[in-house]
Amino acid sequence: TKYIESFEQAPMYVAVMTYLGYGIVTLFGYVRDFLRAVGLEKCHVAQERDEQKDFVPLYQDFENFYTRNLYMRVRDNWNRPICSLPGPVFDLMERVSDDYNWTFRLTGRTIHNVINVGSYNYLGFAENNADFLKTVADTTCQFGVGVCSTRQEMGNLSIHEELEKLVANFLGVESSMTFGMGFATNSMNIPALVGKGCLILSDELNHTSLILGARLSGATIRVFKHNNMHSLEKMLREAVCSGQTRTHRPWKKILIIVEGIYSMEGSVVRLPEIIALKKKYKAYLYLDEAHSIGAVGPSGRGVTELFDVDPTDVDVMMGTFTKSFGASGGYIAGKKELVDYLRSHSHSAVYASAMSPPVTEQIIRALKCLMGKDGSTEGIRRIRQLAENSRYFRARLKEMGFIIYGSDDSPVVPILLYMPGKVVAFAREMLDRRIGVVVVGFPATPITEARARFCLSAAHTRDMLNQVLHHLNEVGDRLCLKFSRRKYSSWPDLCEETDFELDS
Ligand SMILES: Cc1ncc(COP(=O)(O)O)c(C=O)c1O
């Protein structure tokens, strides 16, 4: 049942209207660029200084077309200033624009008690209860906030070592190392593991930090279709049979890079099949659990627990503390030799400042809570609550007729909106109803698959979820967003995109 995932395709008219929508705004963009060029419209974008007019432009003009002409019109829906804890409800600072979103002005008013269905606060550890945060406050008093050194030099604190033991223990592996930033954990550690003459097989929907790490490494990168085992096996077979591109010598190493839960799709990696493939072809596996650690598995131990596979079958376990733990930073875990090697070879270990002490203690506190080491059952309660909230919310959305992507286990719930105009209308309408949503479009998603991405939390009460669902139902009808044909179809499975792509 773990593999039941839904990727219903849009009806044809939706795809046509979406392209048409982008076509129209692009056309207007060209017209306005022309008006700017001839001086009929004021140009707000960064321009070359007068005394450097004969230089090659520093700000690539045409590449900013999308930002200048499409994003600018709708950017009131992003980067809103928040003036409270980003918990299950939050407060926003009201702002208005007098020049069509080129600049914003704060009105001084606050929009209170907006239900937050966008933050990655899966287990509700983004909280400000002083009792819960007591140890974090004590640690801050003892160690201060900044470390002012790297782990290699003067920044190796006792609480860092405590955290690393706890992480390894939680994950069921020999050892772990933590880093101050999740993004850098990927982008700086992949180059420490592979390089020229190595092959990276990367899922097409991998996060930018993984892509950047892969590119920095200098290894050859091949991209397989999202979670598609046929595509992965084909590449593995080809890699083993043919070797390196020109010389045909065997690849030095093959590293498969995947994520636990994909943050824009809500899909769960097909871990058992990938492990079987990696063993068959003797490749290594790098698993990024940014969105799955804490969030799935009966005791929050991520996708290895969800599928009941041995965590030691994953060569490199990576994750971040920015989501389920309400903190910041990342970890790499696995065999002791792997971690010891990274301690001295990874740029983010040697050249970046160590993790801040209050952040470290926040993660320790969250981990102890999840492992029941705080003497309570609060951790397990939160994990169960999150699973219950995710299933409830997904089931209700499906009933309403929205197209949602992903696995029933996933707390990331993307609702497909497709057309650019609808995306913006949806976000504005939801905020008018005091519901804070995240909407995403190109380039974070394919151009025709813009969506709203909901992240559920154990801190959401049933009442909050019902309010969100009630408004979603109304807004869905009003903006005609209920695109799913499953309800009316006698063969609902035919609406699904299949992944049976035999060799082509
Ligand atoms: C899969 C994945 N890996 C890595 C990161 C980067 O982590 P951080 O935001 O903690 O720097 C993210 C962030 O969203 C992510 O989704």
Ligand as a Chemical Component Dictionary entry (heavy atoms), coordinates in Angstrom:
data_LIG
# 
_chem_comp.id                   LIG 
_chem_comp.type                 NON-POLYMER 
_chem_comp.pdbx_formal_charge   0 
_chem_comp.three_letter_code    LIG 
# 
loop_
_chem_comp_atom.comp_id 
_chem_comp_atom.atom_id 
_chem_comp_atom.alt_atom_id 
_chem_comp_atom.type_symbol 
_chem_comp_atom.charge 
_chem_comp_atom.model_Cartn_x 
_chem_comp_atom.model_Cartn_y 
_chem_comp_atom.model_Cartn_z 
_chem_comp_atom.pdbx_ordinal 
LIG C1 C1 C 0 15.258 17.987 -0.198 1  
LIG C2 C2 C 0 15.947 19.156 0.414  2  
LIG N1 N1 N 0 17.270 19.083 0.683  3  
LIG C3 C3 C 0 17.922 20.123 1.226  4  
LIG C4 C4 C 0 17.276 21.303 1.545  5  
LIG C5 C5 C 0 18.053 22.454 2.101  6  
LIG O1 O1 O 0 17.897 22.524 3.450  7  
LIG P1 P1 P 0 17.937 23.853 4.325  8  
LIG O2 O2 O 0 16.709 24.626 3.976  9  
LIG O3 O3 O 0 17.897 23.293 5.687  10 
LIG O4 O4 O 0 19.188 24.592 4.030  11 
LIG C6 C6 C 0 15.919 21.418 1.297  12 
LIG C7 C7 C 0 15.235 22.662 1.641  13 
LIG O5 O5 O 0 14.131 22.935 1.456  14 
LIG C8 C8 C 0 15.224 20.317 0.724  15 
LIG O6 O6 O 0 13.927 20.385 0.451  16 
# 
loop_
_chem_comp_bond.comp_id 
_chem_comp_bond.atom_id_1 
_chem_comp_bond.atom_id_2 
_chem_comp_bond.value_order 
_chem_comp_bond.pdbx_ordinal 
LIG C1 C2 SING 1  
LIG C2 N1 SING 2  
LIG C2 C8 DOUB 3  
LIG N1 C3 DOUB 4  
LIG C3 C4 SING 5  
LIG C4 C5 SING 6  
LIG C4 C6 DOUB 7  
LIG C5 O1 SING 8  
LIG O1 P1 SING 9  
LIG P1 O2 DOUB 10 
LIG P1 O3 SING 11 
LIG P1 O4 SING 12 
LIG C6 C7 SING 13 
LIG C6 C8 SING 14 
LIG C7 O5 DOUB 15 
LIG C8 O6 SING 16 
# 
